[in-house]
Amino acid sequence: MPRMLDVSDDVRAEIGDEEADRLLAGESAPGSYDCTSCRTPGDCEQERTSTVLFIGDETAVLAFAHAGCLPSQVVKVTEEQLQGAVRSISADQARSEPAPAAPQKASPEQAVLGVTSGLILIAGELHPALVVEPTSPIARPGTTGAGDDFLPLLIEQGFMPVTELASAPAVLHGWSVLLAMGQLHAVLQPGTNGGRPVAWWQAHQPLQVTEGWRTAANKHQQVLMFAAPVGSIGRQPREDLLRDALDKAAANGQLVAAALPLAGT
């Protein structure tokens, strides 16, 4: 039976035509694998499978994913991230607690953001969510004022104000969340002039998420992203406290949200 394997042009360009053809012929690809996104078993002889090439500073790792979880693509990471991912694949361990806040620089505002993952109950159903809060006010690019334009900038990108968490926000097409090797890597936004998506936020080190969060993300094929100005949410150690903080921010008119598809869906 021919292998149902997808090797994208980007992956082919990195590994070469000869290796790509060997993969497609089944000479160098495993029949069964653990999906690099959802970490559940897959079989490239029975279901559509994507090749995902992780490239570090000096080495590269070829992984496999269900086509419904990730498209075939090249993911550039630091060497430290790559080695950590290799250890993660070998050990297949995941933390049981929500991912901690991870301050990172975002483009183009170059502001420090805190990103926290958690499961949020909306209309009786659990949704995977990311909560984004900067550690300081964000000024509009090109201005020198002391104002905070974080929410207006996101609203201009298509995020919608939320006054209560009664229903899931609408999908924002063009944006997506990259979940790979069972970890959170980036939030992607549309490229300029219809180009390839670029990282709006990228984890300095891939963030661990719980198995329940991954399961919900793969079930819904999307992640809810909530954003609030500095000081609105804070570092909440539990998901119930995170939900309380979101409800308060929404009631105060300090919350925007959107549903972001998983990368490749």
KEKE-647199 format. One record per residue (C-alpha): chain; residue number from 1; x, y, z. Coordinates in nm, 2 decimals. Example, Ala and Ser with C-alpha at 12.3 -4.5 7.8 and 13.67 -1.06 7.14 Angstrom:
% residues 2
NODE chaine num      x      y      z
NODE      A   1   1.23  -0.45   0.78
NODE      A   2   1.37  -0.11   0.71
END
This chain:
% residues 265
NODE chaine num      x      y      z
NODE      A   1   0.00   0.00   0.00
NODE      A   2   0.15   0.34  -0.09
NODE      A   3   0.23   0.56   0.20
NODE      A   4   0.00   0.86   0.25
NODE      A   5   0.29   1.09   0.32
NODE      A   6   0.30   1.46   0.25
NODE      A   7   0.64   1.63   0.19
NODE      A   8   0.60   2.00   0.13
NODE      A   9   0.82   2.20  -0.11
NODE      A  10   0.99   2.37   0.19
NODE      A  11   1.08   2.03   0.35
NODE      A  12   1.19   1.89   0.01
NODE      A  13   1.42   2.19  -0.04
NODE      A  14   1.59   2.13   0.30
NODE      A  15   1.63   1.75   0.28
NODE      A  16   1.69   1.72  -0.10
NODE      A  17   1.50   1.54  -0.37
NODE      A  18   1.67   1.21  -0.31
NODE      A  19   1.57   1.19   0.06
NODE      A  20   1.22   1.32  -0.01
NODE      A  21   1.17   1.05  -0.28
NODE      A  22   1.30   0.79  -0.03
NODE      A  23   1.05   0.90   0.22
NODE      A  24   0.76   0.89  -0.03
NODE      A  25   0.88   0.54  -0.14
NODE      A  26   0.87   0.42   0.22
NODE      A  27   1.24   0.35   0.24
NODE      A  28   1.32   0.59   0.53
NODE      A  29   0.99   0.67   0.69
NODE      A  30   0.85   0.46   0.98
NODE      A  31   0.51   0.29   0.92
NODE      A  32   0.39   0.39   1.26
NODE      A  33   0.49   0.70   1.46
NODE      A  34   0.38   0.92   1.75
NODE      A  35   0.23   1.25   1.62
NODE      A  36   0.47   1.54   1.70
NODE      A  37   0.16   1.75   1.78
NODE      A  38  -0.09   1.55   1.96
NODE      A  39   0.15   1.27   2.07
NODE      A  40  -0.10   0.99   1.98
NODE      A  41   0.00   0.70   1.75
NODE      A  42  -0.03   0.74   1.37
NODE      A  43   0.04   0.52   1.07
NODE      A  44   0.15   0.67   0.75
NODE      A  45   0.03   0.36   0.56
NODE      A  46  -0.32   0.41   0.68
NODE      A  47  -0.38   0.78   0.72
NODE      A  48  -0.26   1.11   0.58
NODE      A  49   0.07   1.21   0.74
NODE      A  50   0.28   1.52   0.73
NODE      A  51   0.66   1.54   0.75
NODE      A  52   0.77   1.82   0.98
NODE      A  53   1.14   1.93   0.98
NODE      A  54   1.27   2.10   1.29
NODE      A  55   1.59   2.29   1.21
NODE      A  56   1.83   2.41   1.48
NODE      A  57   2.15   2.60   1.46
NODE      A  58   2.36   2.29   1.38
NODE      A  59   2.12   2.00   1.35
NODE      A  60   1.78   1.90   1.22
NODE      A  61   1.52   1.65   1.32
NODE      A  62   1.25   1.51   1.09
NODE      A  63   0.93   1.43   1.27
NODE      A  64   0.58   1.31   1.16
NODE      A  65   0.24   1.44   1.24
NODE      A  66  -0.12   1.36   1.15
NODE      A  67  -0.21   1.57   0.85
NODE      A  68  -0.51   1.70   1.05
NODE      A  69  -0.28   1.82   1.33
NODE      A  70  -0.01   1.99   1.13
NODE      A  71   0.08   2.05   0.77
NODE      A  72   0.42   1.94   0.63
NODE      A  73   0.65   2.24   0.71
NODE      A  74   0.99   2.36   0.82
NODE      A  75   1.00   2.49   1.18
NODE      A  76   1.31   2.68   1.28
NODE      A  77   1.41   2.66   1.64
NODE      A  78   1.72   2.72   1.85
NODE      A  79   1.97   2.43   1.90
NODE      A  80   1.87   2.43   2.27
NODE      A  81   1.50   2.40   2.18
NODE      A  82   1.58   2.12   1.93
NODE      A  83   1.78   1.92   2.18
NODE      A  84   1.51   1.97   2.44
NODE      A  85   1.25   1.85   2.19
NODE      A  86   1.46   1.54   2.12
NODE      A  87   1.46   1.46   2.49
NODE      A  88   1.09   1.52   2.50
NODE      A  89   1.03   1.28   2.22
NODE      A  90   1.25   1.02   2.39
NODE      A  91   1.09   1.06   2.73
NODE      A  92   0.74   1.15   2.61
NODE      A  93   0.68   1.34   2.93
NODE      A  94   0.44   1.63   2.99
NODE      A  95   0.39   1.84   3.29
NODE      A  96   0.05   1.81   3.47
NODE      A  97   0.02   2.18   3.56
NODE      A  98  -0.08   2.47   3.33
NODE      A  99   0.21   2.63   3.14
NODE      A 100   0.36   2.92   3.34
NODE      A 101   0.37   3.27   3.21
NODE      A 102   0.65   3.31   2.96
NODE      A 103   0.75   3.67   2.90
NODE      A 104   0.87   3.72   2.54
NODE      A 105   0.92   3.99   2.29
NODE      A 106   0.66   4.03   2.02
NODE      A 107   0.69   4.18   1.68
NODE      A 108   0.64   4.45   1.57
NODE      A 109   0.57   4.62   1.90
NODE      A 110   0.88   4.48   2.07
NODE      A 111   0.69   4.46   2.40
NODE      A 112   0.73   4.20   2.66
NODE      A 113   0.43   3.97   2.67
NODE      A 114   0.33   3.71   2.93
NODE      A 115   0.15   3.40   2.78
NODE      A 116  -0.04   3.15   3.00
NODE      A 117  -0.23   2.84   2.88
NODE      A 118  -0.53   2.70   3.05
NODE      A 119  -0.87   2.53   2.99
NODE      A 120  -1.16   2.77   3.00
NODE      A 121  -1.52   2.65   3.05
NODE      A 122  -1.76   2.82   2.82
NODE      A 123  -2.13   2.72   2.77
NODE      A 124  -2.06   2.39   2.94
NODE      A 125  -1.76   2.29   2.73
NODE      A 126  -1.39   2.31   2.80
NODE      A 127  -1.18   2.51   2.55
NODE      A 128  -0.80   2.54   2.52
NODE      A 129  -0.71   2.90   2.58
NODE      A 130  -0.41   3.13   2.57
NODE      A 131  -0.41   3.45   2.78
NODE      A 132  -0.18   3.72   2.67
NODE      A 133  -0.09   4.02   2.90
NODE      A 134   0.20   4.26   2.85
NODE      A 135   0.42   4.34   3.14
NODE      A 136   0.41   4.71   3.05
NODE      A 137   0.19   4.94   2.84
NODE      A 138   0.23   4.91   2.46
NODE      A 139   0.25   5.22   2.26
NODE      A 140   0.15   5.23   1.89
NODE      A 141   0.46   5.19   1.67
NODE      A 142   0.60   5.53   1.57
NODE      A 143   0.46   5.71   1.87
NODE      A 144   0.63   5.83   2.19
NODE      A 145   0.32   5.87   2.41
NODE      A 146   0.27   5.70   2.74
NODE      A 147  -0.07   5.55   2.64
NODE      A 148  -0.15   5.19   2.61
NODE      A 149  -0.26   5.08   2.26
NODE      A 150  -0.24   4.71   2.31
NODE      A 151  -0.61   4.64   2.28
NODE      A 152  -0.68   4.89   1.99
NODE      A 153  -0.39   4.74   1.79
NODE      A 154  -0.54   4.39   1.83
NODE      A 155  -0.89   4.51   1.75
NODE      A 156  -0.75   4.65   1.43
NODE      A 157  -0.62   4.30   1.35
NODE      A 158  -0.96   4.15   1.40
NODE      A 159  -0.98   4.06   1.76
NODE      A 160  -1.32   4.15   1.92
NODE      A 161  -1.40   4.31   2.26
NODE      A 162  -1.55   4.07   2.51
NODE      A 163  -1.78   4.18   2.78
NODE      A 164  -1.86   3.83   2.92
NODE      A 165  -1.74   3.48   2.85
NODE      A 166  -2.08   3.34   2.75
NODE      A 167  -1.98   3.20   2.42
NODE      A 168  -1.66   3.12   2.23
NODE      A 169  -1.53   3.41   2.02
NODE      A 170  -1.54   3.40   1.64
NODE      A 171  -1.26   3.25   1.44
NODE      A 172  -0.99   3.50   1.32
NODE      A 173  -0.87   3.36   0.99
NODE      A 174  -0.51   3.41   0.89
NODE      A 175  -0.39   3.39   1.25
NODE      A 176  -0.30   3.05   1.40
NODE      A 177  -0.14   2.87   1.69
NODE      A 178   0.16   2.65   1.63
NODE      A 179   0.16   2.34   1.85
NODE      A 180   0.44   2.10   1.77
NODE      A 181   0.61   1.82   1.95
NODE      A 182   0.33   1.84   2.20
NODE      A 183   0.44   2.19   2.30
NODE      A 184   0.34   2.55   2.22
NODE      A 185   0.58   2.72   1.99
NODE      A 186   0.42   3.04   1.85
NODE      A 187   0.12   3.25   1.77
NODE      A 188   0.13   3.33   1.40
NODE      A 189  -0.02   3.63   1.22
NODE      A 190  -0.07   3.69   0.84
NODE      A 191   0.24   3.78   0.65
NODE      A 192   0.26   4.11   0.46
NODE      A 193   0.10   4.12   0.11
NODE      A 194  -0.04   3.77   0.15
NODE      A 195   0.29   3.62   0.23
NODE      A 196   0.37   3.33   0.46
NODE      A 197   0.25   3.37   0.82
NODE      A 198   0.50   3.52   1.06
NODE      A 199   0.54   3.49   1.44
NODE      A 200   0.34   3.75   1.63
NODE      A 201   0.47   3.58   1.95
NODE      A 202   0.73   3.30   1.97
NODE      A 203   0.83   3.11   2.28
NODE      A 204   1.19   3.14   2.38
NODE      A 205   1.16   2.78   2.49
NODE      A 206   0.86   2.58   2.38
NODE      A 207   0.59   2.59   2.65
NODE      A 208   0.47   2.26   2.80
NODE      A 209   0.09   2.23   2.80
NODE      A 210  -0.12   1.97   2.98
NODE      A 211  -0.25   1.66   2.81
NODE      A 212  -0.60   1.78   2.86
NODE      A 213  -0.51   2.11   2.69
NODE      A 214  -0.36   1.93   2.39
NODE      A 215  -0.67   1.70   2.37
NODE      A 216  -0.91   1.99   2.37
NODE      A 217  -0.70   2.18   2.11
NODE      A 218  -0.70   1.88   1.88
NODE      A 219  -1.07   1.82   1.94
NODE      A 220  -1.17   2.18   1.85
NODE      A 221  -0.88   2.23   1.60
NODE      A 222  -0.85   2.58   1.74
NODE      A 223  -0.73   2.78   2.05
NODE      A 224  -0.91   3.07   2.21
NODE      A 225  -0.68   3.37   2.26
NODE      A 226  -0.76   3.63   2.52
NODE      A 227  -0.56   3.95   2.55
NODE      A 228  -0.58   4.22   2.83
NODE      A 229  -0.38   4.53   2.92
NODE      A 230  -0.10   4.52   3.17
NODE      A 231  -0.22   4.46   3.53
NODE      A 232  -0.56   4.32   3.42
NODE      A 233  -0.50   3.94   3.47
NODE      A 234  -0.18   3.89   3.66
NODE      A 235   0.00   3.55   3.72
NODE      A 236  -0.28   3.32   3.83
NODE      A 237  -0.16   2.98   3.96
NODE      A 238  -0.49   2.79   3.90
NODE      A 239  -0.73   2.78   3.61
NODE      A 240  -1.03   2.88   3.83
NODE      A 241  -0.84   3.19   3.94
NODE      A 242  -0.75   3.26   3.57
NODE      A 243  -1.12   3.24   3.48
NODE      A 244  -1.21   3.48   3.76
NODE      A 245  -0.95   3.73   3.63
NODE      A 246  -1.08   3.70   3.28
NODE      A 247  -1.44   3.75   3.39
NODE      A 248  -1.33   4.06   3.58
NODE      A 249  -1.13   4.20   3.28
NODE      A 250  -1.43   4.14   3.05
NODE      A 251  -1.67   4.32   3.29
NODE      A 252  -1.43   4.61   3.30
NODE      A 253  -1.41   4.63   2.92
NODE      A 254  -1.04   4.53   2.92
NODE      A 255  -1.05   4.20   2.72
NODE      A 256  -1.04   4.11   2.35
NODE      A 257  -1.05   3.76   2.21
NODE      A 258  -1.05   3.55   1.90
NODE      A 259  -1.05   3.18   1.81
NODE      A 260  -0.72   3.09   1.63
NODE      A 261  -0.70   2.77   1.42
NODE      A 262  -0.42   2.53   1.49
NODE      A 263  -0.15   2.59   1.23
NODE      A 264  -0.23   2.40   0.91
NODE      A 265  -0.60   2.35   0.97
END
